[in-house]
Protein backbone atom coordinates (compact mmCIF):
# COMPACT_ATOMS: atom_id res chain seq x y z
CA UNK A 1 0.00 0.00 0.00
CA UNK A 2 1.37 3.40 -0.95
CA UNK A 3 1.33 6.26 1.51
CA UNK A 4 -1.31 8.08 -0.55
CA UNK A 5 -3.67 5.12 -0.12
CA UNK A 6 -2.88 4.84 3.57
CA UNK A 7 -3.51 8.55 4.13
CA UNK A 8 -6.73 8.60 2.12
CA UNK A 9 -8.04 5.71 4.20
CA UNK A 10 -7.14 7.44 7.48
CA UNK A 11 -8.78 10.70 6.34
CA UNK A 12 -11.97 8.84 5.44
CA UNK A 13 -11.98 6.93 8.72
CA UNK A 14 -11.47 10.14 10.69
CA UNK A 15 -14.21 11.86 8.68
CA UNK A 16 -12.13 14.96 8.12
CA UNK A 17 -11.32 16.97 5.02
CA UNK A 18 -7.93 17.51 3.45
CA UNK A 19 -8.13 21.14 4.55
CA UNK A 20 -8.84 20.13 8.16
CA UNK A 21 -5.84 17.81 8.14
CA UNK A 22 -3.64 20.55 6.66
CA UNK A 23 -4.81 23.03 9.28
CA UNK A 24 -4.17 20.55 12.09
CA UNK A 25 -0.68 19.81 10.79
CA UNK A 26 -0.05 23.51 10.09
CA UNK A 27 0.85 22.87 6.47
CA UNK A 28 -0.65 23.99 3.18
CA UNK A 29 -3.65 22.12 1.75
CA UNK A 30 -1.56 21.74 -1.41
CA UNK A 31 0.95 19.61 0.47
CA UNK A 32 -1.79 17.23 1.59
CA UNK A 33 -3.07 17.17 -1.98
CA UNK A 34 0.42 16.26 -3.23
CA UNK A 35 0.61 13.40 -0.75
CA UNK A 36 -2.80 12.09 -1.80
CA UNK A 37 -1.86 12.35 -5.48
CA UNK A 38 1.32 10.37 -4.73
CA UNK A 39 3.51 13.22 -6.00
CA UNK A 40 5.40 13.58 -2.72
CA UNK A 41 5.74 11.86 0.63
CA UNK A 42 6.01 13.70 3.94
CA UNK A 43 9.34 14.40 5.56
CA UNK A 44 10.24 12.73 8.85
CA UNK A 45 8.79 15.50 10.98
CA UNK A 46 5.45 15.46 9.16
CA UNK A 47 5.40 11.66 9.22
CA UNK A 48 5.61 11.69 12.99
CA UNK A 49 3.00 14.45 13.27
CA UNK A 50 0.59 12.56 10.99
CA UNK A 51 1.01 9.34 12.91
CA UNK A 52 0.53 11.04 16.28
CA UNK A 53 -2.56 12.88 15.00
CA UNK A 54 -4.26 9.71 13.77
CA UNK A 55 -3.24 7.73 16.86
CA UNK A 56 -4.87 10.40 19.04
CA UNK A 57 -7.88 10.67 16.72
CA UNK A 58 -8.65 6.97 16.88
CA UNK A 59 -7.17 6.28 20.32
CA UNK A 60 -6.51 2.81 19.09
CA UNK A 61 -3.58 0.86 17.87
CA UNK A 62 -0.03 1.63 18.71
CA UNK A 63 0.93 0.50 15.24
CA UNK A 64 -0.24 3.72 13.55
CA UNK A 65 3.27 5.18 13.54
CA UNK A 66 4.80 1.94 12.32
CA UNK A 67 2.12 1.57 9.66
CA UNK A 68 2.61 5.13 8.49
CA UNK A 69 6.38 4.80 8.27
CA UNK A 70 6.21 1.43 6.52
CA UNK A 71 3.92 2.80 3.83
CA UNK A 72 6.26 5.74 3.24
CA UNK A 73 9.28 3.47 2.94
CA UNK A 74 7.37 1.19 0.57
CA UNK A 75 6.23 4.14 -1.51
CA UNK A 76 9.75 5.56 -1.80
CA UNK A 77 11.23 2.18 -2.70
CA UNK A 78 8.62 1.47 -5.35
CA UNK A 79 8.35 4.91 -6.92
CA UNK A 80 9.24 4.80 -10.61
CA UNK A 81 12.43 6.63 -11.48
CA UNK A 82 11.92 9.72 -13.61
CA UNK A 83 14.52 11.55 -15.67
Secondary structure by P-SEA (a helix, b strand, c coil): ccaaaaaaaaaaaacccaaaaaaaacccaaaaaaaaaccccccaaaaaaaaaaaaaacccccaaaaaaaaaaaaaaaaccccc
